């Protein structure tokens, strides 16, 4: 079986198990809600008894606030979905014994692993496109139109940021035989990057900096300007490649 049939199988499985639908619904909802939340938050604060003074301190929301809200929501829920959708990719098939049935076709083991990553990458790309379109339209209606090319670039950088953790979780799913263990290991990797990103001066080299770069391209002004974003881009691509190669090597040597 070649790569394309294996990829088609994985895409069909995402659709038939409703994981693709869940991914689309969650991302689109938060894509639409983000500009709306940025717009109505000050008004909601004024409706809370005793919070009028706090509401008066909140500046009038702008397009930059809508972009910031969009980035925060899509990044957070995108990473959560990356963990949930990926942790069982290989581990679940090993746990149930279905991996053996697929591999006797014969299907090369690297193709088995890479087709799963490619299917998830395409799924996230398509769903982010829908979420991005909805978020752009709502931002345009409620505030002002962001730069369209900058908005597209922001979503592509968010996509790459999410794919880093798809690759990390896929590696975790390959290393262990339990879905729960794969989820725990993947979550642990996310926490490591979160801790490292909190270290002053180090965050600009990590994948999380891609979201910041995307926000600047879409219209957020940063005090002091944006630190050089290319190291974060290079590291992110490198991490994806390393994780996929490692996953293929590990899976090639495993006894199922």
VENNOR-V595592 format. One record per pair of residues at least 6 apart in sequence whose C-alpha atoms are under 7 Angstrom apart, sorted by the first residue. I is the first residue (numbers start at 0). J is the second residue. If there is no record, write none. Layout:
{{I;J} {I;J}}
This chain:
{{0;104} {0;105} {0;106} {2;110} {2;114} {5;114} {6;114} {6;115} {6;117} {6;118} {9;114} {9;115} {9;118} {10;118} {13;19} {14;20} {19;122} {22;126} {23;126} {26;73} {26;126} {26;127} {26;130} {27;129} {27;130} {27;133} {29;72} {29;73} {30;69} {30;73} {30;130} {30;131} {30;133} {30;134} {31;130} {31;133} {31;134} {31;137} {33;65} {33;68} {33;69} {34;65} {34;68} {34;69} {34;134} {34;137} {34;138} {37;60} {37;64} {37;65} {37;68} {38;60} {41;54} {41;57} {44;50} {44;51} {44;54} {45;51} {45;54} {61;142} {62;138} {62;142} {62;143} {63;218} {63;219} {65;138} {66;214} {67;214} {70;210} {74;157} {77;161} {78;161} {78;164} {81;161} {81;164} {81;165} {82;165} {82;168} {82;182} {82;185} {85;165} {85;168} {85;169} {86;168} {86;169} {86;172} {86;178} {86;181} {86;182} {87;172} {87;178} {88;115} {88;169} {88;172} {89;172} {89;173} {90;172} {90;173} {90;175} {90;176} {90;177} {90;178} {91;177} {91;178} {92;98} {93;176} {93;255} {94;176} {94;177} {99;255} {108;247} {108;250} {108;251} {109;247} {112;247} {120;162} {123;158} {124;158} {127;154} {131;154} {138;144} {139;145} {145;217} {145;218} {146;217} {146;218} {149;216} {149;217} {150;217} {152;213} {153;213} {153;214} {153;216} {153;217} {156;209} {156;210} {156;213} {157;209} {157;210} {160;206} {160;207} {160;209} {163;235} {163;238} {163;239} {166;239} {166;242} {166;243} {167;185} {167;242} {168;185} {170;242} {170;243} {170;246} {171;181} {171;184} {171;185} {172;178} {172;181} {173;246} {173;250} {174;249} {175;181} {195;201} {195;202} {196;202} {196;205} {202;208} {203;226} {203;228} {203;231} {204;230} {204;231} {205;231} {205;234} {206;231} {206;232} {206;235} {208;231} {209;231} {209;232} {212;228}}
